Amino acid sequence: MVSKAFPESEKFGLTNQLRRAAISIPSNIAEGAGRKSKADFQRFLRIAEGSTNEVETQIIIAKNLNFIDSKSAKKMVKEANEILKMIGGFSKAL
């Protein structure tokens, strides 16, 4: 987990925000899957997309603060964009 390398002073700041947003992605997908309607499921998929965007932004902030190197940040942003594509495809398939 990349956030383990963040400074101790960020334990309740960026570290916590990044971890919460990352956990929110699959959690919202799972919660939406348990809903009775496609509209509800799609709403939770949009929330998961928002959390993915939040993670991407926090990665960029961590890079700008030199908490992570550019290579790692680029890889993680690419993965976040792949997740966004998967969520979008899933939403269209409903």
C-alpha positions as CSV (number, residue, x, y, z in Angstrom):
1,M,0.0,0.0,0.0
2,V,1.6,3.2,-1.2
3,S,0.2,5.3,1.6
4,K,2.3,3.5,4.2
5,A,5.2,5.5,2.9
6,F,3.4,8.9,3.5
7,P,4.7,11.0,6.4
8,E,3.2,10.2,9.9
9,S,1.8,13.8,9.9
10,E,-0.5,12.7,7.0
11,K,-2.0,9.7,8.9
12,F,-5.3,11.5,9.5
13,G,-5.1,13.6,6.3
14,L,-4.2,12.5,2.8
15,T,-3.5,8.9,3.9
16,N,-6.9,8.5,5.5
17,Q,-8.7,10.2,2.6
18,L,-6.9,8.1,0.0
19,R,-7.7,4.8,1.8
20,R,-11.3,5.7,2.4
21,A,-11.9,6.7,-1.3
22,A,-10.2,3.5,-2.5
23,I,-12.4,1.4,-0.2
24,S,-15.4,3.3,-1.4
25,I,-15.0,2.2,-5.0
26,P,-15.8,-1.6,-4.6
27,S,-18.1,-0.9,-1.6
28,N,-20.4,1.2,-3.7
29,I,-20.4,-1.3,-6.6
30,A,-21.3,-4.0,-4.2
31,E,-24.0,-1.9,-2.5
32,G,-25.5,-1.0,-5.9
33,A,-25.5,-4.6,-7.0
34,G,-27.7,-5.4,-4.0
35,R,-30.3,-2.8,-5.0
36,K,-33.6,-3.8,-6.6
37,S,-33.5,-1.5,-9.6
38,K,-31.1,-0.7,-12.4
39,A,-31.4,3.0,-11.7
40,D,-30.3,2.5,-8.1
41,F,-27.4,0.3,-9.3
42,Q,-26.3,3.0,-11.8
43,R,-26.5,5.6,-9.2
44,F,-24.0,3.7,-7.0
45,L,-21.8,3.1,-10.1
46,R,-21.7,6.9,-10.5
47,I,-20.7,7.2,-6.9
48,A,-17.9,4.6,-7.5
49,E,-16.8,6.7,-10.4
50,G,-16.6,9.8,-8.2
51,S,-14.5,7.9,-5.7
52,T,-12.2,6.7,-8.4
53,N,-11.8,10.4,-9.5
54,E,-11.1,11.3,-5.9
55,V,-8.4,8.6,-5.7
56,E,-6.8,9.9,-8.9
57,T,-6.7,13.4,-7.5
58,Q,-5.2,12.3,-4.2
59,I,-2.5,10.4,-6.1
60,I,-1.6,13.6,-8.0
61,I,-1.5,15.6,-4.8
62,A,0.7,12.9,-3.1
63,K,3.1,13.1,-6.1
64,N,3.1,16.9,-6.0
65,L,4.0,16.7,-2.3
66,N,6.8,14.2,-3.1
67,F,5.2,11.5,-1.1
68,I,5.3,9.2,-4.1
69,D,7.5,9.2,-7.2
70,S,6.3,10.2,-10.7
71,K,6.6,6.6,-12.0
72,S,4.4,5.2,-9.3
73,A,1.9,8.0,-9.6
74,K,1.7,7.6,-13.4
75,K,1.0,3.8,-12.9
76,M,-1.7,4.4,-10.3
77,V,-3.4,7.1,-12.4
78,K,-3.4,4.7,-15.3
79,E,-5.0,2.0,-13.1
80,A,-7.6,4.5,-11.9
81,N,-8.5,5.4,-15.5
82,E,-8.8,1.7,-16.3
83,I,-11.2,1.3,-13.4
84,L,-13.2,4.2,-14.6
85,K,-13.5,2.5,-18.0
86,M,-14.6,-0.7,-16.5
87,I,-17.3,1.0,-14.3
88,G,-18.5,3.0,-17.3
89,G,-18.7,-0.2,-19.4
90,F,-20.6,-2.0,-16.6
91,S,-23.0,0.9,-16.4
92,K,-23.7,0.9,-20.1
93,A,-24.3,-2.9,-20.0
94,L,-27.1,-2.5,-17.5
